[in-house]
Amino acid sequence: MQIRITKFIINFSTIGTIFLVPIYFAFFLKNNSVFILNKTILFQILIILLFLSSFYYFYLNSAKKIKIHLNKKIAFLLILLIFSNLLSFFISINKYLSLYGLYSRKQGLLIFFYLISFFLLILLNKKILNLKKIFFSLISSSFLVSVYGLIQLLQLDPFKWIEPSHTRVFSSIGQPNFLASFLLLTIPFSLYLLIPFLLSENNKKLFFQIENIEKYFCSKKFFYQNKYFFLSLLIFFLQIIILLKTYSRGAYLGLFLGFIFSVIIFIFNKRCFLSKYLEKIKPSKINKKILFILSSILVLFIIIFTNSNFIKRVQTSFNFQKGSLAVRFDIWQRSLEAIKQKPFLGYGLETQGEILVKSYKTKEALFSYPNSYPNRAHNIILDIILTQGLLGLLIYFLFITYFFQIIFKNIKIKNKPYLFLSIFLALTSYLFSLLFSFSNISDLIYFWFLLALILILDKTEKQKKINIIFNLHKKIIFIFIYFMFLCFGINNIYVFSKEYLADYYLREAKLNLLINNNFFKFYDYYEKLNQLQILDNFYQKEFASTMSQKISTLKQEEKKIALDLLKIIFYKIEPVSFDHTFIKAKTASLLINTVNKDLFTKEAKFYINNLIQQNPNMPKLYEVLGDIYKNTQNYQLAKKNYQLALEKLPDDKNNLANHIHKQVLEYEKNILNSKIKELKL
């Protein structure tokens, strides 16, 4: 009974990871990070549950030995990959970011180990896991993500978003490019389901024989019913429509290149893909279903390609002077300049933003918002070199290429060639798209699942496998180890719940102060945050940043309390990143007119001058320096720095900027000009 329950929990945790993470976001308890934090916490909880249940299952098993069957080369490459990430952490210029990851990305060393654990646990439990249900959950999750995308497209979304969801669909993934990357990993499997429907009776039997599809996908009866053909076709077309409506040009290119390479593999290995049928086929014998699909695709592409938004996106793809392509080229150039300084080992995980902020240029505000900077290179190769150096890139390349070798070998021996070709299409499309984007927690989970699946399906490397065995014969030792892991898991879940609550308090505090002008409600939420005793001072920084935006509009009584609160927060903020240091400097500048004037003046100048040395082109740094001089009644230097801030902003009439960026530039200049006018010169 215990074994059965434990098996159920193992399957539930694995299927839950595949099915729930992509579709889940903050629709129950709305918090500040609507997508990333929710998905990351859910993923971590499910992996902890999967780990504990797997460990317990192997104890209950009569052998009492945990065996992980790993190919020697994969084991060696996996060790190298772990070593590369650990090295990247230890040499990092910012260990805090490298360990925990950015708040907006959550891809530090800890998440890397959760992903590796997920990969290994799938291999460990391969005889226990119900792969048929896992595949069904993959297809179902992708379908539900696409359905919500369709709801957004039809402007029926029950949720209100800052950006309109019908122009570029982002569904439950949270961002159009992330959604596109996710779909690239799932569309090939929807296509795979369609293949048997399109074959003649004799070739269906041959297909079932070489693919063993009944074990991994559906029963054979499924493919003899037209209603299921139309259901599979609906899922496939819906995914394609939503992919196109993301207007992610990198994903388009990724799918195109992935398809081209898949066709090449198909042609060079056609004897493995029902070659007799392919050689005998004549135009007059083409299946009606194939004609229906081809005509539907043609109609779909005509509708999409004649769409004005699509045409506009394609036209801007070749504009290197403005738009997102110009931004990417600029980021790539800056990344290459940074790589030249530390080419071999890089700067550390998740530190791209700390590097790229130093090369901020005035013209950037033409294509994005003033004072903003990228925290990714928007290119997987440059991102890896920036964080882990050329050594990390070499290890990653060897690791990934070996999986492709396994795919090619299995196709040649006719071991599920269509399934392996589908995996190849998914991986190549995804990796090509990352040449223009970066990964997200949802697609990383699917990516590592597919790598594990390759090893599970592989029939070419059995003789070279090794066993990693953990002996659990001694009951006391097992209870002690299990208790330690259980405490670790419970503690982590407790930490996650506190982080989730802190994020909820942050959102509510922002709404009350910025929208409802209710300072005391804001103050109450800060008190609740403090009671959680969160170690991460990101939330302290965010509360200080929010308060600094509204402090000038507060009533006298509220302002006094706000300044006392800022004083408390100032000492809690650690300058662990560019943003933290900036908010610490800005907070100190607001506290200059309190009792410790000299202390806060010194602190504010120290931090802001350090940032200016790192980046002399960012307008907001000179604005804060101007505020410091204004609060110390040095109006001449205040004016000088406000004028410097104006000089660091590009011309708001420049045609390279779109109308939104022009409005933002005009707004920023009006603020600076009003500050100059207020000076008592």
C-alpha positions in Angstrom: 0.0 0.0 0.0 2.8 2.4 0.9 4.6 1.6 -2.3 1.5 2.3 -4.4 0.9 5.6 -2.6 4.6 6.6 -3.1 4.4 5.7 -6.8 1.3 7.8 -7.1 3.1 10.8 -5.5 6.2 10.3 -7.8 3.9 10.4 -10.9 1.8 13.2 -9.5 4.9 15.4 -8.8 6.4 14.7 -12.3 3.1 15.2 -14.2 2.3 18.2 -12.1 5.7 19.8 -13.0 5.0 19.3 -16.7 1.3 20.2 -16.6 0.9 22.9 -13.9 4.0 25.1 -14.2 3.2 26.5 -17.7 -0.4 27.2 -17.0 -0.1 28.5 -13.4 0.2 32.2 -12.5 -1.1 34.5 -9.8 -4.9 34.2 -10.5 -5.7 33.1 -6.9 -3.6 35.5 -4.7 -2.4 38.4 -6.9 1.2 39.3 -6.1 3.8 41.6 -7.6 5.6 39.0 -9.8 2.6 37.5 -11.5 4.3 34.9 -13.6 7.9 34.1 -12.7 7.8 33.9 -8.9 4.6 31.8 -9.0 5.9 29.3 -11.5 9.3 29.1 -9.8 7.9 28.4 -6.3 5.5 25.8 -7.7 8.3 24.1 -9.5 10.6 24.0 -6.4 7.8 22.6 -4.2 7.0 19.8 -6.8 10.7 18.9 -7.1 11.1 18.7 -3.3 8.0 16.4 -3.2 9.4 14.3 -6.1 12.7 14.0 -4.4 11.3 12.9 -1.0 8.9 10.5 -2.5 11.6 8.9 -4.7 13.9 8.5 -1.8 11.2 6.9 0.3 10.1 4.6 -2.5 13.6 3.1 -2.9 13.8 2.5 0.8 10.5 0.7 0.7 11.7 -1.4 -2.3 13.1 -4.7 -1.3 16.5 -4.0 -2.9 16.9 -0.9 -0.8 19.3 0.5 -3.3 18.9 3.7 -5.3 20.3 3.1 -8.8 20.8 5.8 -11.4 21.8 4.3 -14.8 23.9 6.9 -16.6 25.9 6.7 -19.8 29.5 7.3 -18.9 29.9 10.2 -21.3 26.7 11.8 -20.1 27.7 11.4 -16.5 31.1 13.0 -17.3 29.6 15.9 -19.2 27.0 16.4 -16.5 29.7 16.7 -13.9 31.5 19.2 -16.1 28.3 21.2 -16.5 27.8 21.3 -12.7 31.5 22.2 -12.2 31.2 25.0 -14.7 28.1 26.5 -12.9 29.8 26.1 -9.5 33.0 27.8 -10.8 30.8 30.6 -12.2 29.3 31.1 -8.8 32.6 31.1 -6.9 34.3 33.6 -9.2 31.2 35.7 -9.6 31.4 39.5 -9.3 28.1 39.3 -7.5 27.6 36.0 -5.5 24.2 37.1 -4.3 22.8 37.3 -7.8 24.6 34.2 -8.9 23.1 32.1 -6.1 19.5 33.4 -6.0 19.1 34.9 -9.5 17.4 38.1 -10.5 14.0 38.7 -9.0 12.6 39.0 -12.6 14.3 35.8 -13.9 15.0 33.4 -11.0 17.8 31.5 -12.8 20.6 31.4 -10.3 22.6 28.5 -9.1 19.8 27.2 -6.9 17.4 26.9 -9.8 20.1 25.2 -11.9 20.4 22.5 -9.2 16.6 22.1 -9.1 16.6 21.6 -12.9 19.5 19.1 -12.7 17.6 17.3 -9.9 14.5 17.1 -12.0 16.5 15.6 -14.9 18.1 13.0 -12.6 14.9 12.1 -10.8 13.2 11.4 -14.1 16.0 9.0 -15.0 15.9 7.5 -11.5 12.1 6.9 -11.8 12.0 5.9 -15.4 10.5 2.4 -14.6 7.9 4.0 -12.3 6.8 6.9 -14.3 3.8 6.7 -16.6 5.2 8.2 -19.8 1.9 8.0 -21.5 0.3 10.3 -18.9 3.4 12.6 -19.0 3.0 13.1 -22.7 -0.7 13.7 -22.3 0.1 16.3 -19.7 2.6 18.0 -22.0 0.1 18.2 -24.9 -2.7 19.2 -22.6 -0.7 21.9 -20.9 0.3 23.3 -24.2 -3.3 23.2 -25.4 -4.6 25.1 -22.4 -1.8 27.7 -22.8 -2.9 28.1 -26.4 -6.6 28.3 -25.5 -5.9 31.1 -23.0 -3.8 32.7 -25.8 -6.9 32.5 -28.1 -9.0 34.1 -25.3 -6.6 37.0 -25.2 -6.5 37.2 -29.0 -10.3 37.5 -29.0 -10.1 40.2 -26.3 -12.1 38.1 -23.9 -9.4 38.0 -21.2 -11.0 38.2 -17.7 -7.7 39.8 -16.4 -6.6 43.3 -17.0 -2.9 43.7 -18.0 -0.7 46.7 -18.2 0.1 45.8 -21.9 -2.8 44.8 -24.2 -2.8 41.1 -24.4 -4.6 40.9 -27.8 -1.8 42.7 -29.8 1.0 40.3 -28.9 -0.4 37.2 -27.1 1.5 36.1 -24.0 -1.0 33.7 -22.4 -0.1 32.2 -19.0 3.6 32.3 -19.8 3.7 36.1 -19.3 5.7 37.4 -22.3 5.2 36.9 -26.0 8.8 35.7 -26.7 8.7 33.3 -23.8 5.4 31.9 -25.0 6.8 31.4 -28.5 9.8 29.5 -27.0 7.5 27.3 -25.0 5.4 26.5 -28.0 8.5 25.6 -30.1 9.1 22.8 -27.6 5.6 21.4 -27.8 4.4 21.9 -31.4 6.5 19.0 -32.7 4.7 16.5 -30.5 1.3 17.7 -31.6 2.6 17.2 -35.2 3.8 13.7 -34.2 0.3 12.8 -33.1 -1.0 13.6 -36.5 1.4 11.3 -38.4 -0.5 8.0 -37.9 -3.8 9.5 -39.1 -2.2 10.3 -42.5 -0.8 6.8 -43.2 -2.5 4.0 -45.1 -3.6 0.8 -43.2 -0.4 -1.1 -43.9 1.9 1.7 -43.1 0.0 2.4 -39.9 0.9 -1.1 -38.7 4.5 -0.5 -39.7 4.5 2.8 -37.9 3.1 1.3 -34.7 5.7 -1.4 -34.9 8.8 0.9 -35.1 7.5 3.7 -32.9 5.8 1.6 -30.1 3.5 4.6 -29.8 1.0 2.7 -27.6 3.5 2.7 -24.7 4.4 6.4 -24.9 1.4 8.2 -26.4 -2.0 6.6 -27.1 -3.6 3.3 -27.9 -3.8 2.2 -31.5 -7.6 2.6 -31.5 -7.1 6.3 -31.0 -5.7 6.7 -34.6 -8.6 4.9 -36.2 -11.2 7.5 -35.2 -11.8 10.6 -37.2 -13.0 12.6 -34.2 -9.5 12.2 -32.6 -7.9 13.2 -35.9 -9.8 16.5 -35.9 -9.0 17.0 -32.2 -5.3 16.5 -32.8 -5.5 18.8 -35.8 -7.2 21.5 -33.7 -4.5 21.4 -31.1 -1.8 21.6 -33.7 -3.4 24.5 -35.6 -4.2 26.4 -32.4 -0.6 26.2 -31.3 0.6 27.5 -34.7 -1.9 30.4 -34.6 -0.8 31.4 -31.1 2.8 31.1 -32.1 2.3 33.4 -35.1 0.3 35.8 -32.9 3.2 36.2 -30.5 5.0 38.0 -33.4 8.2 36.6 -32.1 10.5 36.8 -35.1 13.3 34.8 -33.4 10.8 32.0 -32.9 9.7 32.1 -36.5 13.3 31.8 -37.6 13.9 29.1 -35.0 11.0 27.0 -36.3 12.0 27.5 -39.9 15.6 26.5 -39.3 14.5 23.6 -37.1 12.2 22.4 -39.9 14.9 22.7 -42.5 17.4 20.6 -40.5 14.7 18.1 -39.7 13.9 17.7 -43.4 17.6 17.2 -44.2 17.8 14.5 -41.5 14.6 12.9 -42.9 16.0 12.9 -46.5 19.4 11.4 -45.5 17.8 8.8 -43.4 14.6 8.2 -45.4 15.0 4.4 -45.2 14.3 4.7 -41.5 11.1 6.6 -42.1 8.8 4.0 -43.9 10.9 4.4 -47.1 9.0 1.8 -49.1 5.8 3.8 -48.7 7.5 7.1 -49.5 9.0 5.7 -52.7 5.7 4.3 -53.9 3.5 7.2 -53.1 1.9 9.0 -56.1 0.1 12.4 -56.3 -3.1 10.7 -57.2 -3.0 8.6 -54.0 -2.4 11.4 -51.6 -4.5 11.0 -48.5 -7.5 13.3 -48.3 -6.5 14.2 -44.8 -3.1 15.4 -46.1 -4.9 17.5 -48.7 -7.1 19.0 -46.0 -4.1 19.8 -43.7 -2.1 21.4 -46.6 -5.1 23.5 -47.7 -5.8 24.6 -44.1 -2.2 25.6 -43.6 -2.3 27.5 -46.9 -5.4 29.4 -45.8 -4.0 30.0 -42.4 -0.7 31.5 -43.8 -2.6 33.7 -46.2 -4.7 35.1 -43.4 -1.6 35.7 -41.1 0.8 36.9 -43.7 -1.6 39.5 -45.1 -2.2 40.8 -41.5 -0.9 44.4 -41.2 0.7 43.8 -37.8 2.6 40.8 -39.2 3.8 42.7 -42.3 5.0 45.5 -40.0 6.9 43.1 -37.8 8.6 41.5 -40.9 9.5 44.9 -42.3 11.1 46.1 -39.0 13.1 42.8 -39.0 15.4 44.5 -41.5 15.6 47.9 -39.9 19.0 48.1 -38.1 18.5 51.7 -37.1 15.4 51.5 -34.8 13.2 49.1 -33.0 14.1 45.9 -31.1 16.6 44.7 -33.7 18.6 47.9 -33.2 18.5 47.3 -29.4 19.7 43.7 -29.9 22.6 44.7 -32.1 23.6 47.3 -29.5 23.4 44.7 -26.7 25.4 42.2 -28.7 28.2 44.8 -29.3 28.3 45.8 -25.6 28.4 42.1 -24.6 31.3 41.4 -27.0 33.2 44.4 -25.5 32.6 43.0 -22.0 33.6 39.5 -23.1 37.0 40.8 -24.3 37.9 41.7 -20.7 37.1 38.3 -19.1 36.8 35.8 -22.0 37.7 32.5 -20.4 35.7 32.2 -17.1 33.1 35.0 -17.4 31.6 37.2 -14.7 29.3 34.8 -12.9 25.7 33.5 -13.2 23.0 36.1 -13.6 25.5 39.0 -13.7 24.8 40.2 -17.2 22.8 43.2 -16.0 25.6 44.3 -13.7 28.0 44.2 -16.7 25.8 45.7 -19.4 24.7 48.7 -17.2 28.3 49.9 -17.2 28.1 50.5 -21.0 24.7 52.3 -20.9 24.6 54.9 -23.8 22.5 58.0 -24.2 20.9 56.7 -27.5 19.4 53.7 -25.7 16.5 55.8 -24.5 15.5 56.2 -28.2 14.6 52.4 -28.3 13.7 51.7 -24.7 13.0 53.7 -21.5 15.6 56.1 -20.1 17.8 54.6 -17.4 16.7 51.1 -18.2 19.3 48.4 -19.1 19.2 44.8 -20.2 19.9 41.9 -17.8 20.4 39.5 -20.7 22.5 39.5 -23.9 19.5 38.2 -25.8 21.7 35.5 -27.3 22.3 32.2 -25.7 26.0 32.0 -26.8 26.8 35.5 -25.5 24.9 34.9 -22.3 26.9 31.7 -21.6 30.2 33.4 -22.4 29.3 36.4 -20.3 28.4 34.3 -17.3 30.7 31.2 -17.6 33.2 32.2 -20.2 34.5 30.3 -23.2 35.1 27.3 -20.9 31.4 27.2 -20.0 30.3 27.5 -23.6 32.6 24.6 -24.6 31.1 22.4 -21.9 27.5 23.4 -22.8 28.2 22.7 -26.5 29.7 19.2 -25.7 26.8 18.4 -23.4 24.1 19.4 -25.9 25.8 17.9 -29.0 26.1 14.5 -27.4 22.3 14.4 -27.0 22.0 15.2 -30.7 24.4 12.3 -31.4 22.1 10.0 -29.5 19.2 11.2 -31.5 21.0 10.5 -34.9 22.1 7.0 -33.8 18.6 6.0 -32.7 17.1 7.2 -36.0 19.7 5.2 -37.9 18.8 2.0 -36.0 15.1 2.7 -36.5 14.4 3.1 -32.8 11.3 5.4 -32.8 12.7 7.5 -35.6 9.6 9.8 -35.8 9.6 10.5 -32.1 13.3 11.2 -32.1 12.9 13.5 -35.1 10.1 15.3 -33.2 12.5 15.8 -30.2 15.2 17.0 -32.6 12.8 19.5 -34.2 11.7 20.8 -30.7 15.3 21.2 -29.5 16.8 22.8 -32.6 13.9 25.2 -33.0 14.1 26.2 -29.4 17.9 26.6 -29.4 17.9 28.6 -32.6 15.2 30.9 -31.2 17.5 31.6 -28.1 20.0 33.2 -30.5 17.6 36.2 -30.3 16.0 35.7 -26.8 16.6 33.9 -23.5 15.1 31.1 -21.5 12.2 31.1 -19.0 11.4 28.6 -16.2 8.6 26.9 -18.2 10.7 26.2 -21.3 13.7 25.2 -19.2 11.6 22.5 -17.5 10.5 21.1 -20.8 14.0 21.4 -22.2 15.5 19.3 -19.4 12.6 16.8 -19.6 13.3 16.2 -23.3 17.0 15.6 -22.5 16.0 13.0 -19.9 13.5 11.5 -22.4 16.3 11.0 -25.0 18.2 8.9 -22.5 15.1 6.9 -21.5 14.3 6.1 -25.1 17.9 5.5 -26.2 18.9 2.0 -27.3 22.4 2.6 -28.5 24.6 3.0 -25.4 23.6 0.3 -23.0 26.9 -1.4 -22.9 28.6 1.8 -21.7 26.3 2.6 -18.8 27.4 2.9 -15.2 25.4 2.5 -12.0 25.5 5.1 -9.2 24.3 3.1 -6.1 23.3 4.5 -2.7 22.9 1.6 -0.2 20.0 2.1 2.3 20.3 -1.2 4.2 20.7 0.4 7.6 17.4 1.7 8.8 18.8 4.2 11.3 21.0 5.8 8.7 18.1 6.0 6.3 15.8 7.6 8.9 18.5 10.2 9.8 19.2 11.1 6.1 15.5 11.2 5.2 14.7 13.3 8.3 17.4 15.8 7.2 16.0 16.0 3.7 12.4 16.3 5.0 13.4 19.2 7.3 15.2 20.8 4.4 12.1 20.4 2.2 9.7 21.7 4.8 12.0 24.7 5.6 12.2 25.5 1.9 8.5 25.4 1.4 8.1 27.6 4.5 10.6 30.1 3.0 8.7 30.0 -0.4 5.4 30.8 1.4 7.0 33.8 3.2 8.5 35.0 -0.1 5.1 34.7 -1.8 3.4 36.6 1.0 6.1 39.3 0.9 5.4 39.6 -2.9 1.7 39.9 -2.2 2.3 42.7 0.4 4.5 44.5 -2.0 1.8 44.6 -4.7 -0.8 45.7 -2.2 1.5 48.4 -0.8 2.2 49.8 -4.3 -1.5 49.9 -5.2 -2.4 51.7 -2.0 0.3 54.3 -2.2 0.7 54.9 -5.9 -3.0 54.5 -7.0 -5.1 55.0 -3.9 -2.8 57.6 -2.2 -3.3 55.7 1.1 0.1 56.0 2.9 -1.1 54.4 6.2 -2.2 51.3 4.3 1.2 51.2 2.6 2.8 51.5 6.1 0.7 48.6 7.4 1.9 46.3 4.6 5.5 47.3 5.3 5.0 46.2 8.9 3.6 42.9 7.8 6.6 42.4 5.5 8.9 43.0 8.4 7.1 40.4 10.5 8.0 37.8 7.8 11.7 38.4 8.4 12.7 37.9 4.8 16.5 37.6 4.4 16.3 38.9 0.8 16.4 42.7 1.0 14.9 43.1 -2.5 11.6 43.9 -0.8 13.2 46.6 1.4 14.6 48.1 -1.8 11.2 48.0 -3.5 9.4 49.6 -0.6 12.0 52.4 -0.5 11.8 52.9 -4.2 7.9 53.1 -4.1 8.0 55.6 -1.2 10.6 57.8 -2.9 8.2 58.3 -5.8 5.4 59.7 -3.6 7.1 61.3 -0.6 6.9 64.8 -2.0 3.1 64.6 -2.3 2.5 63.3 1.2 1.0 65.4 4.0 3.3 66.8 6.7 2.3 64.1 9.3 2.6 61.3 6.7 6.0 62.7 5.5 7.5 62.6 9.0 6.5 59.0 9.4 7.7 58.2 5.9 11.2 59.7 6.6 11.5 57.7 9.8 10.5 54.6 7.8 13.1 55.4 5.1 15.8 55.7 7.8 15.0 52.2 9.0 15.0 50.8 5.4 18.2 52.6 4.5 20.2 50.5 7.0 18.5 47.3 5.8 19.3 47.8 2.1 22.6 46.1 1.2 24.3 47.4 -2.0 24.4 44.0 -3.6 23.6 45.2 -7.1 23.4 48.3 -9.2 19.7 48.8 -8.4 20.2 48.2 -4.7 23.0 50.7 -4.6 21.0 53.3 -6.5 18.0 53.1 -4.2 20.3 53.3 -1.2 21.8 56.5 -2.6 18.4 57.9 -3.4 17.1 57.0 0.0 20.1 58.8 1.6 19.4 61.9 -0.5 15.9 62.1 0.9 17.2 61.8 4.5 19.6 64.7 4.2 17.2 67.1 5.8 16.7 64.9 8.9 18.8 65.0 12.1 21.9 63.2 10.7 22.4 65.6 7.7 26.2 65.2 7.4 26.0 61.4 7.7 23.4 61.0 5.0 25.0 63.6 2.7 28.3 61.6 2.9 26.5 58.3 2.3 24.4 59.6 -0.6 27.5 61.1 -2.4 29.6 58.0 -1.7 27.1 55.6 -3.3 26.0 57.8 -6.2 29.6 58.8 -7.2 30.5 55.1 -7.2 27.7 54.4 -9.7 28.7 57.4 -11.8 32.2 56.0 -12.0 30.7 52.7 -13.3 28.4 54.4 -15.8 28.8 58.1 -16.6 26.0 58.2 -19.1 22.9 57.4 -17.0 20.6 60.4 -16.5 19.0 59.4 -13.2 22.4 59.3 -11.5 23.0 63.0 -12.1 19.4 63.7 -11.1 20.0 62.2 -7.7 23.3 64.0 -7.4 21.4 67.2 -8.2 18.9 66.3 -5.5 21.7 65.8 -3.0 23.2 69.3 -3.7 19.7 70.8 -3.7 19.0 69.4 -0.2 22.4 70.7 1.0 21.4 74.1 -0.5 24.3 74.1 -3.0 22.0 75.2 -5.8 24.7 75.9 -8.4 26.0 72.4 -8.4 22.4 71.1 -8.2 21.6 73.0 -11.5 24.8 71.7 -13.1 23.9 68.1 -12.4 20.3 68.5 -13.5 21.6 70.0 -16.7 24.0 67.1 -17.1 21.0 64.7 -16.6 19.2 66.6 -19.4 22.3 66.2 -21.7 22.3 62.5 -21.1 18.7 62.2 -22.5 18.5 62.1 -26.3 16.3 64.4 -28.4 12.7 63.6 -27.9 12.0 64.7 -31.5 14.4 62.1 -32.9 12.6 60.0 -35.5 14.3 56.8 -34.4 12.2 56.8 -31.2 8.6 55.6 -31.4 5.7 57.8 -30.1 5.7 56.0 -26.6 9.5 56.6 -26.1 9.1 60.2 -27.3 6.4 60.8 -24.7 8.6 59.2 -21.9 11.6 61.4 -22.9 9.4 64.5 -22.9 8.1 63.6 -19.5 11.6 63.0 -18.1 12.8 66.4 -19.5 9.8 68.2 -18.0 10.6 66.8 -14.5 14.3 67.9 -14.8 13.3 71.4 -16.1 10.8 71.9 -13.3 13.5 70.9 -10.8 15.8 73.6 -12.2 13.1 76.2 -12.0 12.5 75.4 -8.4 16.1 76.1 -7.4 16.6 79.3 -5.4 19.4 80.8 -7.6 
